[in-house]
Amino acid sequence: MGLLGGNDLKEQQKINELELKINREKQKLDKKLTRQKILLGAFLIDTLEKDQVHGLKDYIAKSLPEYLTRETDRELLKGLIENLGGTMAAEDKSNVEGNI
């Protein structure tokens, strides 16, 4: 290396280490957010199963199909929606696709 190149390598190494640290922290945050969503979902399902909140089943049965935009998500939750008394009617699907 020349007289000027030695520090550049050290600085690049430090940048790489900091980027790795940032990525690890982002992964920790993503895991935390995912866990929060899972716990919230489990709580909601338990509340629905026990029918603890008047009108919640009807609200979710009606609103969830409208909320879901991906066909894979709609298929995944179809049974839940139907168990709540809702439908995944063709008109719901066409409304969703029209909004994409």
Order of alpha helices (4+ residues) and beta strands (2+ residues): alpha-alpha-alpha-alpha
